[in-house]
């Protein structure tokens, strides 16, 4: 595990170049405007913009051409981007393209292509650990209200995202959860018990670690945020996902990533060890 490090952002092969990642990151490092980049590549400026916005895919050959024209010598980054482009396939999330916001699909792509995931959550159980009934109640509390079909679309989408933890090569995952989130009764006592039992069971997997911040830890950095740090194939393609009431955001700027690496590290410093975290969760179950 390399810790919380990196700069750039991880996107799927379909969106290589979104955010300031991929082709945009290469261009910015070269100090070129989009107009200058277009001239160097022999294409129109709007084509550069469309590639960087993820509206147009790019082939591995185009990735390497861009790297050459942009005088990028970072072979690890170039190889990772080319590999992502080479594996261009239609992800399962595309079936939700007309049903859910793009930001939700982007999150599924980030998780799918990540090498390690770490979540820091204060008021909710992380989405990748939620059971059906708990997740359904979470979506019923969305403002403005979602229609029943919208709730079910989001529910099925959330459960499918969890496949990254159970594939043949599952993604290593660490969840930092505040005790407050564990004690909130979404769906009532019976659902809460099943949810906590699920967390206890899944935390027995070698690739999954659950750490709890107890009330006794007091104040801590990041207490008002829900953070997911996704490590990419190389550090340059790391991404931070922030989940907020007004919508989600993907962070990729180097200075911001450095901030969230530090934030996650300090959050972890306030947690109980995994075994003690399990004991606390079990005690909460017994209290219900």
Secondary structure by P-SEA (a helix, b strand, c coil): cccccccbbbbccccccccccaaaaaaaaacccaaaaaaaacccaaaaaaaaaccccccaaaaaaaaaaacccaaaaaaaaaaaaaaccccccccccccccaaaaaaaaaaaaccbbbbbbccccccccccaaaaaaaaaaccccccaaaaaaaaaaaaaaacccccccccbbbbbbcccccccccccaaaaaaaaaaaaaaaccccbbbbbbcccccccccccbbbbbbbcccccbbbbbbbcccbbbbbccaaaaaaaaaaaaaaaaacccaaaaaaaaaaaaaac
